[in-house]
Amino acid sequence: MTRVPAVVSDGLRDRLRHEFSRAELAELASAIAWENNRGRLNQALGVRPSGFAEGMVCAVPEFATS
C-alpha cells in the first residue's frame, strides 16, 4: 500500500482475507494509509527524527502462558 502506485497482489489480498474479517481489513488498511500519509507529510515538511529511539526498536512484551 505504501508503494507508488499502490498495488496489492491478489495473492496477498486472498491471504489477508483468510486471516482477518472485513472490518479488521478495513481497520488495517486505514492504519497503514494514515501512517503512510503522516510519514510523507513529515518528509515534505522537513520534519526529522527527534532521536528518541536512536535506531533502537520497541520490544514486544512476552505473554505469560499458564
TAHUTA-V8337 format. One record per residue. N is the residue number from 0. RES is the residue in one small letter. PSI is psi as a letter, one per 20 degrees, with the letter a starting at -180 (999 if undefined). OMEGA is omega in whole degrees, 0 to 359 (NA if undefined). NEAR is the number of other C-alpha atoms within 10 Angstrom. Layout:
n:N res:RES psi:PSI omega:OMEGA near:NEAR
n:N res:RES psi:PSI omega:OMEGA near:NEAR
//
This chain:
n:0 res:m psi:h omega:185 near:11
n:1 res:t psi:i omega:178 near:13
n:2 res:r psi:r omega:176 near:8
n:3 res:v psi:o omega:357 near:6
n:4 res:p psi:q omega:181 near:7
n:5 res:a psi:o omega:182 near:7
n:6 res:v psi:p omega:175 near:9
n:7 res:v psi:p omega:184 near:11
n:8 res:s psi:q omega:177 near:7
n:9 res:d psi:h omega:179 near:9
n:10 res:g psi:g omega:179 near:9
n:11 res:l psi:g omega:180 near:9
n:12 res:r psi:g omega:179 near:11
n:13 res:d psi:g omega:179 near:10
n:14 res:r psi:h omega:179 near:10
n:15 res:l psi:h omega:179 near:14
n:16 res:r psi:h omega:178 near:13
n:17 res:h psi:h omega:183 near:9
n:18 res:e psi:h omega:187 near:10
n:19 res:f psi:q omega:173 near:12
n:20 res:s psi:r omega:178 near:11
n:21 res:r psi:g omega:180 near:12
n:22 res:a psi:g omega:179 near:9
n:23 res:e psi:h omega:177 near:13
n:24 res:l psi:g omega:178 near:15
n:25 res:a psi:g omega:180 near:12
n:26 res:e psi:g omega:178 near:12
n:27 res:l psi:g omega:179 near:13
n:28 res:a psi:h omega:179 near:12
n:29 res:s psi:g omega:180 near:12
n:30 res:a psi:g omega:179 near:12
n:31 res:i psi:g omega:180 near:14
n:32 res:a psi:g omega:180 near:14
n:33 res:w psi:g omega:181 near:12
n:34 res:e psi:h omega:177 near:12
n:35 res:n psi:g omega:179 near:15
n:36 res:n psi:g omega:181 near:13
n:37 res:r psi:g omega:179 near:12
n:38 res:g psi:g omega:179 near:13
n:39 res:r psi:h omega:178 near:14
n:40 res:l psi:g omega:179 near:12
n:41 res:n psi:g omega:180 near:13
n:42 res:q psi:g omega:180 near:11
n:43 res:a psi:h omega:180 near:9
n:44 res:l psi:i omega:179 near:9
n:45 res:g psi:j omega:178 near:9
n:46 res:v psi:p omega:183 near:11
n:47 res:r psi:r omega:178 near:8
n:48 res:p psi:q omega:182 near:9
n:49 res:s psi:i omega:177 near:7
n:50 res:g psi:j omega:181 near:8
n:51 res:f psi:h omega:184 near:7
n:52 res:a psi:h omega:182 near:9
n:53 res:e psi:l omega:177 near:8
n:54 res:g psi:i omega:180 near:6
n:55 res:m psi:r omega:178 near:8
n:56 res:v psi:q omega:176 near:7
n:57 res:c psi:p omega:180 near:6
n:58 res:a psi:p omega:176 near:6
n:59 res:v psi:p omega:182 near:6
n:60 res:p psi:q omega:176 near:6
n:61 res:e psi:q omega:178 near:6
n:62 res:f psi:p omega:178 near:6
n:63 res:a psi:p omega:176 near:5
n:64 res:t psi:q omega:181 near:4
n:65 res:s psi:999 omega:NA near:3
//
